[in-house]
Amino acid sequence: MNEVLKLIGGNPVIPVYYNDNIDSCKDVLTKCYKGGIRVFEFVNRGVNARENFKQLLTFKSEHFPDLKLGIGTIKTGEQAKEFIALGAEFIVSPIIKKKIAEITAKHGLLWIPGCMTPTEIAKAEELGASLVKLFPGDSLGPNFLKAIKPLFPDLKFMPTGGVDTTEENIRTWKQAGVYAVGLGSKLFSPPADESGEDWLSERCKLLLKWSKA
């Protein structure tokens, strides 16, 4: 089994994050790691994505060498090549593209394509994907996964987009058969009654606990 895929299975909560400010990126990565996160997806969505990812890789290599840092929102083969050259440890796409599948396979990296229909899931499987991102997760829902999972017994699934930070939501997805969950903005929105510095780390600890139960 791919090393990153195995690590995701043991640490089934993946933060999905971007910020133009590199200090904010380092701070968030540190707090997530403190909360037990071991796989982190930075996204290629801002003007500083390339430079910040490069700096974040150096930072994590120095401080958290056991954490795997990948890049998301990769839509072309050229983008995949660029971030792999920087040191990306896995690639996440919102779409299915044969070129990305070929490039990641050539480098022995995990590719996580985004899918919304059984046809797209079948295509991802044909191209060698072992873990599929169900996107947007809140539009599809746990019942969709329950319905299609028997059709793809050899695939693993990870909903991203709209996954909530509540115990009920995480457990519902878990019961539906997810391999992991990806969390973006809802993970990083501070609680209204929280004024301390450690809320993000504590939230990550809880999410990991619920996802492993």
Phi and psi in degrees as GROMACS dihedral restraints (atoms count N, CA, C in turn):
[ dihedral_restraints ]
;  ai    aj    ak    al  type     phi  dphi    fc
    3     4     5     6     1   -54.4    20    10
    4     5     6     7     1   138.1    20    10
    6     7     8     9     1   -58.6    20    10
    7     8     9    10     1   -43.4    20    10
    9    10    11    12     1   -68.4    20    10
   10    11    12    13     1   -40.4    20    10
   12    13    14    15     1   -60.7    20    10
   13    14    15    16     1   -41.8    20    10
   15    16    17    18     1   -65.3    20    10
   16    17    18    19     1   -40.9    20    10
   18    19    20    21     1   -65.2    20    10
   19    20    21    22     1   -38.7    20    10
   21    22    23    24     1   -61.5    20    10
   22    23    24    25     1   -40.9    20    10
   24    25    26    27     1   -60.8    20    10
   25    26    27    28     1   -34.7    20    10
   27    28    29    30     1   -86.3    20    10
   28    29    30    31     1   -16.0    20    10
   30    31    32    33     1  -136.9    20    10
   31    32    33    34     1    72.1    20    10
   33    34    35    36     1   -82.8    20    10
   34    35    36    37     1    33.2    20    10
   36    37    38    39     1  -126.0    20    10
   37    38    39    40     1   120.0    20    10
   39    40    41    42     1  -117.3    20    10
   40    41    42    43     1   111.0    20    10
   42    43    44    45     1   -67.9    20    10
   43    44    45    46     1   143.4    20    10
   45    46    47    48     1  -123.0    20    10
   46    47    48    49     1   112.0    20    10
   48    49    50    51     1  -144.0    20    10
   49    50    51    52     1   147.8    20    10
   51    52    53    54     1  -149.3    20    10
   52    53    54    55     1   143.5    20    10
   54    55    56    57     1  -151.3    20    10
   55    56    57    58     1   142.1    20    10
   57    58    59    60     1   -65.3    20    10
   58    59    60    61     1   -27.1    20    10
   60    61    62    63     1   -90.6    20    10
   61    62    63    64     1   119.2    20    10
   63    64    65    66     1   -66.1    20    10
   64    65    66    67     1   -32.1    20    10
   66    67    68    69     1   -66.0    20    10
   67    68    69    70     1   -38.0    20    10
   69    70    71    72     1   -64.4    20    10
   70    71    72    73     1   -39.8    20    10
   72    73    74    75     1   -61.4    20    10
   73    74    75    76     1   -45.5    20    10
   75    76    77    78     1   -64.3    20    10
   76    77    78    79     1   -40.5    20    10
   78    79    80    81     1   -64.1    20    10
   79    80    81    82     1   -45.2    20    10
   81    82    83    84     1   -65.5    20    10
   82    83    84    85     1   -43.8    20    10
   84    85    86    87     1   -60.0    20    10
   85    86    87    88     1   -42.7    20    10
   87    88    89    90     1   -62.5    20    10
   88    89    90    91     1   -45.3    20    10
   90    91    92    93     1   -67.8    20    10
   91    92    93    94     1   -37.7    20    10
   93    94    95    96     1   -64.6    20    10
   94    95    96    97     1   -43.3    20    10
   96    97    98    99     1   -62.2    20    10
   97    98    99   100     1   -42.5    20    10
   99   100   101   102     1   -59.8    20    10
  100   101   102   103     1   -30.9    20    10
  102   103   104   105     1   -84.6    20    10
  103   104   105   106     1     2.3    20    10
  105   106   107   108     1   105.5    20    10
  106   107   108   109     1    -2.0    20    10
  108   109   110   111     1   -66.7    20    10
  109   110   111   112     1   134.6    20    10
  111   112   113   114     1  -126.9    20    10
  112   113   114   115     1    -2.4    20    10
  114   115   116   117     1  -135.6    20    10
  115   116   117   118     1   126.8    20    10
  117   118   119   120     1  -135.0    20    10
  118   119   120   121     1   132.0    20    10
  120   121   122   123     1  -107.4    20    10
  121   122   123   124     1   114.5    20    10
  123   124   125   126     1   -90.5    20    10
  124   125   126   127     1   145.5    20    10
  126   127   128   129     1  -112.2    20    10
  127   128   129   130     1   144.5    20    10
  129   130   131   132     1   -87.8    20    10
  130   131   132   133     1    71.0    20    10
  132   133   134   135     1  -128.4    20    10
  133   134   135   136     1     0.0    20    10
  135   136   137   138     1  -131.5    20    10
  136   137   138   139     1   170.4    20    10
  138   139   140   141     1   -64.0    20    10
  139   140   141   142     1   -26.6    20    10
  141   142   143   144     1  -102.6    20    10
  142   143   144   145     1    15.9    20    10
  144   145   146   147     1   -56.3    20    10
  145   146   147   148     1   -48.2    20    10
  147   148   149   150     1   -64.0    20    10
  148   149   150   151     1   -50.7    20    10
  150   151   152   153     1   -67.0    20    10
  151   152   153   154     1   -41.8    20    10
  153   154   155   156     1   -66.7    20    10
  154   155   156   157     1   -37.5    20    10
  156   157   158   159     1   -64.6    20    10
  157   158   159   160     1   -41.2    20    10
  159   160   161   162     1   -60.1    20    10
  160   161   162   163     1   -46.6    20    10
  162   163   164   165     1   -68.4    20    10
  163   164   165   166     1   -36.4    20    10
  165   166   167   168     1   -67.7    20    10
  166   167   168   169     1   -36.0    20    10
  168   169   170   171     1   -62.5    20    10
  169   170   171   172     1   -43.8    20    10
  171   172   173   174     1   -62.5    20    10
  172   173   174   175     1   -43.9    20    10
  174   175   176   177     1   -61.6    20    10
  175   176   177   178     1   -46.7    20    10
  177   178   179   180     1   -70.2    20    10
  178   179   180   181     1   -33.4    20    10
  180   181   182   183     1   -64.2    20    10
  181   182   183   184     1   -34.6    20    10
  183   184   185   186     1   -76.6    20    10
  184   185   186   187     1   -37.7    20    10
  186   187   188   189     1  -108.7    20    10
  187   188   189   190     1   -32.2    20    10
  189   190   191   192     1  -135.1    20    10
  190   191   192   193     1    65.6    20    10
  192   193   194   195     1   -64.5    20    10
  193   194   195   196     1   -18.1    20    10
  195   196   197   198     1   -88.3    20    10
  196   197   198   199     1    -2.3    20    10
  198   199   200   201     1   -87.4    20    10
  199   200   201   202     1   140.4    20    10
  201   202   203   204     1  -101.5    20    10
  202   203   204   205     1   126.0    20    10
  204   205   206   207     1  -114.6    20    10
  205   206   207   208     1   117.1    20    10
  207   208   209   210     1  -114.9    20    10
  208   209   210   211     1   175.3    20    10
  210   211   212   213     1  -120.3    20    10
  211   212   213   214     1   135.4    20    10
  213   214   215   216     1  -112.7    20    10
  214   215   216   217     1   177.8    20    10
  216   217   218   219     1    57.7    20    10
  217   218   219   220     1    42.8    20    10
  219   220   221   222     1   -94.4    20    10
  220   221   222   223     1   118.0    20    10
  222   223   224   225     1  -115.9    20    10
  223   224   225   226     1    -8.2    20    10
  225   226   227   228     1  -135.8    20    10
  226   227   228   229     1   160.1    20    10
  228   229   230   231     1   -62.8    20    10
  229   230   231   232     1   -36.9    20    10
  231   232   233   234     1   -64.1    20    10
  232   233   234   235     1   -41.2    20    10
  234   235   236   237     1   -62.7    20    10
  235   236   237   238     1   -41.3    20    10
  237   238   239   240     1   -60.1    20    10
  238   239   240   241     1   -47.1    20    10
  240   241   242   243     1   -59.3    20    10
  241   242   243   244     1   -43.2    20    10
  243   244   245   246     1   -62.0    20    10
  244   245   246   247     1   -46.5    20    10
  246   247   248   249     1   -78.9    20    10
  247   248   249   250     1   -28.3    20    10
  249   250   251   252     1   -65.4    20    10
  250   251   252   253     1   -38.9    20    10
  252   253   254   255     1   -63.0    20    10
  253   254   255   256     1   -31.6    20    10
  255   256   257   258     1   -74.5    20    10
  256   257   258   259     1   -24.1    20    10
  258   259   260   261     1   122.4    20    10
  259   260   261   262     1    14.6    20    10
  261   262   263   264     1   -54.9    20    10
  262   263   264   265     1   136.5    20    10
  264   265   266   267     1   -98.2    20    10
  265   266   267   268     1    -9.6    20    10
  267   268   269   270     1  -162.9    20    10
  268   269   270   271     1   162.7    20    10
  270   271   272   273     1  -124.7    20    10
  271   272   273   274     1   131.8    20    10
  273   274   275   276     1  -119.5    20    10
  274   275   276   277     1   134.7    20    10
  276   277   278   279     1  -122.9    20    10
  277   278   279   280     1   146.6    20    10
  279   280   281   282     1   -81.4    20    10
  280   281   282   283     1    -7.0    20    10
  282   283   284   285     1  -136.0    20    10
  283   284   285   286     1   175.4    20    10
  285   286   287   288     1  -105.4    20    10
  286   287   288   289     1   127.1    20    10
  288   289   290   291     1  -142.4    20    10
  289   290   291   292     1   125.5    20    10
  291   292   293   294     1   -57.8    20    10
  292   293   294   295     1   -40.5    20    10
  294   295   296   297     1   -61.2    20    10
  295   296   297   298     1   -40.6    20    10
  297   298   299   300     1   -65.4    20    10
  298   299   300   301     1   -41.2    20    10
  300   301   302   303     1   -59.8    20    10
  301   302   303   304     1   -43.0    20    10
  303   304   305   306     1   -67.2    20    10
  304   305   306   307     1   -41.3    20    10
  306   307   308   309     1   -67.7    20    10
  307   308   309   310     1   -44.9    20    10
  309   310   311   312     1   -66.0    20    10
  310   311   312   313     1   -38.3    20    10
  312   313   314   315     1   -63.2    20    10
  313   314   315   316     1   -40.7    20    10
  315   316   317   318     1   -59.4    20    10
  316   317   318   319     1   -35.6    20    10
  318   319   320   321     1   -94.7    20    10
  319   320   321   322     1     2.8    20    10
  321   322   323   324     1    68.8    20    10
  322   323   324   325     1    29.0    20    10
  324   325   326   327     1  -103.4    20    10
  325   326   327   328     1   152.5    20    10
  327   328   329   330     1   -73.4    20    10
  328   329   330   331     1   131.1    20    10
  330   331   332   333     1  -116.0    20    10
  331   332   333   334     1   125.8    20    10
  333   334   335   336     1  -115.8    20    10
  334   335   336   337     1    98.0    20    10
  336   337   338   339     1   -85.8    20    10
  337   338   339   340     1   150.1    20    10
  339   340   341   342     1   -88.0    20    10
  340   341   342   343     1   133.3    20    10
  342   343   344   345     1  -136.0    20    10
  343   344   345   346     1   152.9    20    10
  345   346   347   348     1  -131.3    20    10
  346   347   348   349     1   -12.6    20    10
  348   349   350   351     1  -133.2    20    10
  349   350   351   352     1   159.9    20    10
  351   352   353   354     1   -58.2    20    10
  352   353   354   355     1   -35.3    20    10
  354   355   356   357     1   -63.9    20    10
  355   356   357   358     1   -43.4    20    10
  357   358   359   360     1   -65.4    20    10
  358   359   360   361     1   -40.3    20    10
  360   361   362   363     1   -62.1    20    10
  361   362   363   364     1   -42.2    20    10
  363   364   365   366     1   -62.7    20    10
  364   365   366   367     1   -40.1    20    10
  366   367   368   369     1   -64.6    20    10
  367   368   369   370     1   -43.1    20    10
  369   370   371   372     1   -60.4    20    10
  370   371   372   373     1   -40.9    20    10
  372   373   374   375     1   -64.5    20    10
  373   374   375   376     1   -41.6    20    10
  375   376   377   378     1   -60.1    20    10
  376   377   378   379     1   -33.9    20    10
  378   379   380   381     1   -86.0    20    10
  379   380   381   382     1     4.2    20    10
  381   382   383   384     1    99.1    20    10
  382   383   384   385     1     7.4    20    10
  384   385   386   387     1   -67.8    20    10
  385   386   387   388     1   139.6    20    10
  387   388   389   390     1  -109.2    20    10
  388   389   390   391     1   -22.2    20    10
  390   391   392   393     1  -129.3    20    10
  391   392   393   394     1   126.6    20    10
  393   394   395   396     1  -112.8    20    10
  394   395   396   397     1   135.9    20    10
  396   397   398   399     1   -88.7    20    10
  397   398   399   400     1   119.2    20    10
  399   400   401   402     1   -84.6    20    10
  400   401   402   403     1   112.4    20    10
  402   403   404   405     1  -139.3    20    10
  403   404   405   406     1   133.0    20    10
  405   406   407   408     1   -80.1    20    10
  406   407   408   409     1   133.4    20    10
  408   409   410   411     1   -61.0    20    10
  409   410   411   412     1   -38.9    20    10
  411   412   413   414     1   -71.5    20    10
  412   413   414   415     1   -27.3    20    10
  414   415   416   417     1   -75.3    20    10
  415   416   417   418     1   -36.2    20    10
  417   418   419   420     1   -79.9    20    10
  418   419   420   421     1   -52.8    20    10
  420   421   422   423     1    82.0    20    10
  421   422   423   424     1   161.0    20    10
  423   424   425   426     1   -59.7    20    10
  424   425   426   427     1   -33.2    20    10
  426   427   428   429     1   -66.5    20    10
  427   428   429   430     1   -31.1    20    10
  429   430   431   432     1   -63.3    20    10
  430   431   432   433     1   -45.2    20    10
  432   433   434   435     1   -62.7    20    10
  433   434   435   436     1   -43.5    20    10
  435   436   437   438     1   -57.2    20    10
  436   437   438   439     1   -37.9    20    10
  438   439   440   441     1   -72.4    20    10
  439   440   441   442     1   -38.8    20    10
  441   442   443   444     1   -95.3    20    10
  442   443   444   445     1   -18.2    20    10
  444   445   446   447     1   -57.0    20    10
  445   446   447   448     1   -41.1    20    10
  447   448   449   450     1   -63.0    20    10
  448   449   450   451     1   -20.6    20    10
  450   451   452   453     1   -76.6    20    10
  451   452   453   454     1   -19.6    20    10
  453   454   455   456     1  -132.2    20    10
  454   455   456   457     1    67.7    20    10
  456   457   458   459     1   -64.3    20    10
  457   458   459   460     1   -19.4    20    10
  459   460   461   462     1   -96.6    20    10
  460   461   462   463     1    -2.0    20    10
  462   463   464   465     1  -100.0    20    10
  463   464   465   466     1   152.4    20    10
  465   466   467   468     1  -110.8    20    10
  466   467   468   469     1   151.4    20    10
  468   469   470   471     1  -128.3    20    10
  469   470   471   472     1   144.4    20    10
  471   472   473   474     1  -137.9    20    10
  472   473   474   475     1   108.2    20    10
  474   475   476   477     1   -73.2    20    10
  475   476   477   478     1   140.0    20    10
  477   478   479   480     1  -140.6    20    10
  478   479   480   481     1   139.7    20    10
  480   481   482   483     1   100.3    20    10
  481   482   483   484     1    97.2    20    10
  483   484   485   486     1    91.4    20    10
  484   485   486   487     1    -2.5    20    10
  486   487   488   489     1   -63.5    20    10
  487   488   489   490     1   129.9    20    10
  489   490   491   492     1   -93.2    20    10
  490   491   492   493     1   166.4    20    10
  492   493   494   495     1   -97.3    20    10
  493   494   495   496     1    17.6    20    10
  495   496   497   498     1   -91.6    20    10
  496   497   498   499     1   153.9    20    10
  498   499   500   501     1   -61.1    20    10
  499   500   501   502     1   -41.2    20    10
  501   502   503   504     1   -59.6    20    10
  502   503   504   505     1   -44.9    20    10
  504   505   506   507     1   -67.1    20    10
  505   506   507   508     1   -45.1    20    10
  507   508   509   510     1   -62.9    20    10
  508   509   510   511     1   -44.1    20    10
  510   511   512   513     1   -67.1    20    10
  511   512   513   514     1   -35.0    20    10
  513   514   515   516     1   -63.9    20    10
  514   515   516   517     1   -44.7    20    10
  516   517   518   519     1   -64.1    20    10
  517   518   519   520     1   -40.8    20    10
  519   520   521   522     1   -61.1    20    10
  520   521   522   523     1   -44.3    20    10
  522   523   524   525     1   -65.5    20    10
  523   524   525   526     1   -27.2    20    10
  525   526   527   528     1   -73.9    20    10
  526   527   528   529     1   -17.4    20    10
  528   529   530   531     1   110.1    20    10
  529   530   531   532     1    23.0    20    10
  531   532   533   534     1   -70.0    20    10
  532   533   534   535     1   153.7    20    10
  534   535   536   537     1   -88.5    20    10
  535   536   537   538     1   -31.7    20    10
  537   538   539   540     1  -162.6    20    10
  538   539   540   541     1   171.3    20    10
  540   541   542   543     1  -128.5    20    10
  541   542   543   544     1   144.0    20    10
  543   544   545   546     1  -108.0    20    10
  544   545   546   547     1   133.5    20    10
  546   547   548   549     1  -127.8    20    10
  547   548   549   550     1   130.7    20    10
  549   550   551   552     1  -107.7    20    10
  550   551   552   553     1  -113.0    20    10
  552   553   554   555     1   -58.1    20    10
  553   554   555   556     1   -35.8    20    10
  555   556   557   558     1   -66.4    20    10
  556   557   558   559     1   -30.0    20    10
  558   559   560   561     1   -66.6    20    10
  559   560   561   562     1   -37.5    20    10
  561   562   563   564     1   -96.6    20    10
  562   563   564   565     1     3.8    20    10
  564   565   566   567     1   -86.7    20    10
  565   566   567   568     1   116.6    20    10
  567   568   569   570     1   -67.2    20    10
  568   569   570   571     1   146.1    20    10
  570   571   572   573     1   -61.5    20    10
  571   572   573   574     1   146.2    20    10
  573   574   575   576     1   -61.6    20    10
  574   575   576   577     1   -30.2    20    10
  576   577   578   579     1  -100.1    20    10
  577   578   579   580     1    16.8    20    10
  579   580   581   582     1  -108.7    20    10
  580   581   582   583     1   124.1    20    10
  582   583   584   585     1  -119.4    20    10
  583   584   585   586     1    -5.6    20    10
  585   586   587   588     1   -79.7    20    10
  586   587   588   589     1   179.2    20    10
  588   589   590   591     1   -95.7    20    10
  589   590   591   592     1   -16.8    20    10
  591   592   593   594     1  -102.8    20    10
  592   593   594   595     1    13.1    20    10
  594   595   596   597     1   -62.5    20    10
  595   596   597   598     1   -36.1    20    10
  597   598   599   600     1   -67.9    20    10
  598   599   600   601     1   -43.9    20    10
  600   601   602   603     1   -61.4    20    10
  601   602   603   604     1   -43.5    20    10
  603   604   605   606     1   -65.8    20    10
  604   605   606   607     1   -38.0    20    10
  606   607   608   609     1   -64.6    20    10
  607   608   609   610     1   -42.4    20    10
  609   610   611   612     1   -61.4    20    10
  610   611   612   613     1   -40.6    20    10
  612   613   614   615     1   -60.5    20    10
  613   614   615   616     1   -44.4    20    10
  615   616   617   618     1   -65.1    20    10
  616   617   618   619     1   -44.4    20    10
  618   619   620   621     1   -61.2    20    10
  619   620   621   622     1   -41.3    20    10
  621   622   623   624     1   -65.4    20    10
  622   623   624   625     1   -40.6    20    10
  624   625   626   627     1   -61.0    20    10
  625   626   627   628     1   -46.7    20    10
  627   628   629   630     1   -68.1    20    10
  628   629   630   631     1   -37.6    20    10
  630   631   632   633     1   -73.6    20    10
  631   632   633   634     1   -19.7    20    10
  633   634   635   636     1   -95.2    20    10
  634   635   636   637     1   -11.5    20    10
